[in-house]
Amino acid sequence: MTEQRLAVPSDAEQLPALTRFLQEFWSAARLPPAQALPFELALEEVFMNVVQHGSPAGTAPRVEVSLSLRDLKLTMTVEDDGPEFDPLAAPPPDVTASLTARPVGGQGVFLVRQMMDAVSYQRVGARNQLRMTKEITRSSRNRSRG
Amino acid sequence: MNVRFERLALTTLVMPEGRLDFGAAAGFQRHIEEVLAGAATASAAVIIDCSALDYVSSAGLRVFLLAARAAQRAGISFALCALKPAVREVFELSGFSRIICVHTDRATALASAPREPA
């Protein structure tokens, strides 16, 4: 089992550092590059949710991301010490709505739920914890190292 | 994010390159708004050629949704083309490929754009 952690303040400027953290984990574990998308997207969506909706004015909760690979099951956990907020409680957007009726927000968490095998929220002590898991498949032939 | 532009008669091609994430969305939105403002004539078309776009998140989807609405209001034809698999997956899962016109490649998109008035 491989596990890595990174903690950052909930500030949009930290997004590139988080993305790099994920990409480095991905290449160190030699996972198929084409399957990184759900995790890259989930990391951005969940982190930006904390920045935009989980950080009361003047505060920057601490956000801790952990990646844990067991066999080929990858679990990404995003925790923050901001106010209690369950992003999974929001209703999904109406994907059949027309161009003019489609709401502008609410797509991010919906996409994460679609892409992951499992997503769960828990309030653990004074922290929000969102856990996402997905099985990585080795079906395609591995690319050469580099 | 780097964005390139090409003009073919009344059609403006916009080519975003790399990652359209939260950090890139506001800048890309300004580019699109400028293009739409400059294209506001009858039979104009705007095509977003996504062949060099590697990644899009909900922040990028939001820009495309707002642009498609603004184009519709202005009577400008608006379409995307040449989506890479990672971008296509996000478009399909979000249902955006049903509300925004998406062509497989640039040639098909250009063929569907309105012709220049005679």
Contacts between the chains, C-beta under 8 A, distances in Angstrom:
chain1	res1	chain2	res2	distance
A	12	B	22	6.2
A	12	B	23	7.0
A	15	B	21	6.8
A	15	B	22	6.0
A	15	B	23	5.9
A	16	B	23	6.9
A	19	B	21	7.7
A	34	B	85	7.5
A	34	B	86	7.8
A	37	B	55	7.4
A	37	B	86	4.7
A	37	B	89	6.8
A	37	B	90	7.9
A	40	B	55	6.7
A	41	B	55	7.8
A	41	B	57	5.6
A	41	B	90	7.0
A	44	B	21	5.7
A	44	B	22	6.3
A	44	B	57	4.8
A	44	B	59	7.7
A	45	B	57	6.3
A	45	B	58	6.0
A	48	B	22	5.2
A	48	B	59	7.1
A	93	B	95	7.9
A	95	B	94	6.9
A	95	B	95	3.1
A	95	B	98	7.6
A	96	B	95	6.9
A	96	B	98	7.6
A	97	B	99	7.6
A	98	B	99	6.4
A	99	B	65	7.6
A	99	B	68	5.8
A	99	B	69	6.2
A	99	B	72	6.5
A	99	B	99	4.4
A	99	B	100	7.1
A	100	B	69	6.3
A	100	B	72	7.5
A	102	B	65	6.4
A	102	B	95	7.9
A	102	B	99	6.0
A	104	B	62	5.5
A	104	B	65	6.1
A	104	B	66	6.9
A	105	B	62	7.6
A	107	B	58	4.1
A	107	B	61	5.5
A	107	B	62	7.3
A	107	B	94	5.4
A	108	B	57	7.0
A	108	B	58	3.8
A	110	B	94	7.1
A	111	B	57	8.0
A	111	B	58	6.2
A	111	B	90	6.5
A	111	B	93	5.8
A	111	B	94	6.0
A	114	B	93	4.5
A	115	B	89	8.0
A	115	B	93	6.8
